[in-house]
Amino acid sequence: MKMNGAQAILECLREQGVDTIFGYPGGVVLKLYDEILNQGDIRHILVTHEQNAAHAADGYARATGKVGVCLATSGPGATNLVTGIATAFADSIPILAITGQVSTNLLGRDSFQETDILDISMPITKMNYKVKDARKLVDTVRQAFEIAMSGRRGPVLIDIPQDIFFAEVDYKPPIIEEKFPSKPDADFIICAAEAVEEIARAERPAAIVGGGAISAGASKEIIQFIEKFNLPVVQTLMGLGAVPYSHPQNLGFAGMHGKKAANNTIAAADLVIAIGSRFGDRQTGNVSKYTQSKKFIHIDIDPAEIDKNIAGSLGLAGDMKVILKLLMRHEAIPARQDWWRQIENWREEFDYDYQVNRLTVPWAIHQVAKKTAGKNYAYATDVGQHQMWGALHSHIEEPRTWLTSGGLGTMGFGLPAAMGAQIAFGKNRRVICVTGDGGIKMTGNEYYTIARLKLPVISLIVNNTSLGMIRQLQKVNFNERYIACEFDYQMDFVGYAQSFGIKAEAVSTQEEFSDALTEALEDTENPRVIVLNVWRSFVEPMIKSNANINEFVEGLGYNK
C-alpha cells in the first residue's frame, strides 16, 4: 500500500494502539500535523511547551502501562523535550519521542533549527534513530515501540527529516508472530532454590518493592509471595501501590525520608529481598552501613542492576512474574513471631500523630487520603517536600495510581504528568496533583491546557514561600545558611489559576482546607486549585548524611 511518510507513521501508531499524541507544532513537522487532521482516531493534545508534552506522555504511560507519545519540531522543539525524556529514562517509563528535522539535503549545513538531537539524547534513551531513508521508516517506528516496551522499559526517540514525511512509502500491515514465554533453565531453577533456602534460614527477612514491580504488573504475585513467606514489605518512592497501603504486612515508604518503622525493619533485617528496586542512594544511605550483617536477594528485569549498587547479591534477572512463581513452588515458612513482634512495636512507637491545631501538609494529605478512600483517585506529585509528605501520608492502594519523578527528581513534572494521566483515565479515575510553589512556577502554564480541555484535575499547591527541600538541606547540612531558597515576593496563585478560568481558593486553616477539599471533590466536571498557605517546616523523618537508614536527624520541627 503506497502512502506518504506522515501517513505511514500514523498507521504505525494505530497498529500499536496509540490513541493520544502530546505535541507542539513547528515548520518541519507540519506535514505530519496535516495528516493528523485528516484522520479522526488519534487525538492530538496541544500543550503550551514541549517539555510538558514529554511529561504528559510520561504521565499517560505511567497511568496505562502503554507507550506515551510526544511530538516536537526540530531545534528548540526537540531540545525542549530533553528534560522529559531524561525523566522517563531515569524511571524506566516507555515513551516515544518523535522529532522533526531539516530535510536530508540540508543536514550538516547548520540549517535553520538544525540540531543534533541524536547525540544530545543518546545517554537518556534506550535507542534513538535518524530516518534518512523513507524505506526504513515503518520498520524503525515498529522497532521503537518494541524496544520501549521490552526488558527494562524506557524512552526511544525517532528524528525524522522534513522530506521523509512527504516521501512515498510502501506500507504493509505487520505480520503478527505468536510469542511463547521462555522457560527458566536448570541453572536459574537452582538459583531460585538457593534463594528460598536463604529465606528459610533468615531470622529477620524483609522485602523491598520498587518501580520495576509496577512496570512488570506483578502486584498479585508479590502479594502472594510475601504472604506465603511471612515477609514484612516496604516500598521505594517508585514502588508505592505495588502492595496496597492497607495490607497488614506493608510498612510503607522507606528511604531517606521513609517511615521509621520501615527503615528500622530494613536496617535490622538479616536478609533483604529486593523486587524491582535498583538500590538507589536515596534508598540505602551509606552503602557500607546499609549492607553490614545482611544478605541480599535481588530480583530485576535488568541483569546490569544485579551487583551494581549492592555487591554480592544472589541475583535473579528476568521476568518478575516467572521468578516469583518459581520461588512460590517451594514450601511456606513458619511465621517468625519475635521478628514480627519487634516490627509491630516499631509501628506503634512511630505512628504519626496528626493531632495538630494548625494547617500542615501531612495533616492535609491525610485528610485527602481519608476522603478518597475506596474511590477511584490517582496522585501525581511534583518534586520536593510535598513529594515526601505525599509518599509518607497518602494511602496508595493500587498500582499506577502514584505518579512521581523518582530517579531524576524533576521539578515541574507534577502538573503536566497529572494532565497526561487524567487524559488516560478519562472519567474512570480522577487525578489529584500535589505540587509546590516552586514547581508550579516552572510548568504551571499547563493550566491553560487543563482548563481548555476541562480536565477535572485537583491541584493542591503547597505555598510555604520557599524551595522547601533546598531550605531543609541548608538547615541540616549548611548550618541554616539560607540562600536562594526563600520567595519573599508573594505570588497570587489563586489569581494565576483564575486567569485560566479555573476556580481556585487559598486556605490557611484546617477548617478552610476541609471545606475547599469537599467542594473540589464534589465538582467532578472541572479542574480545581487549592492553595495551602502554610508555615515553613521540614519533612520528618530524615536520615543523617552518610549514615545508615535508621540514623535520623532529630529536632527538625517547624520553623517560621
WOSULCOR-V277810 format. One record per helix or strand. SS is the DSSP state (h for helix, s for strand). FROM is the first residue (numbers start at 1). LEN is the number of residues. If there is no record, write none. Layout:
ss = <SS	SS>
from = <FROM	FROM>
len = <LEN	LEN>
This chain:
ss = <s	h	s	h	s	h	s	h	h	s	h	h	s	h	s	h	s	h	s	h	h	s	h	s	h	s	h	h	s	h	s	h	h	h	s	h	s	h	s	h	s	s	h	s	h	s	h	s	s	s	s	s>
from = <2	5	20	27	43	50	68	76	82	95	104	117	127	134	156	162	168	186	205	211	219	232	237	250	260	271	281	287	295	303	314	320	337	361	377	385	402	413	430	439	458	466	468	486	493	503	510	528	537	543	552	558>
len = <3	11	4	12	4	15	5	5	9	7	3	8	5	16	6	5	3	16	5	6	10	4	3	4	9	5	4	5	6	3	4	8	13	12	5	9	2	13	7	14	6	1	10	1	7	5	13	6	1	1	1	1>
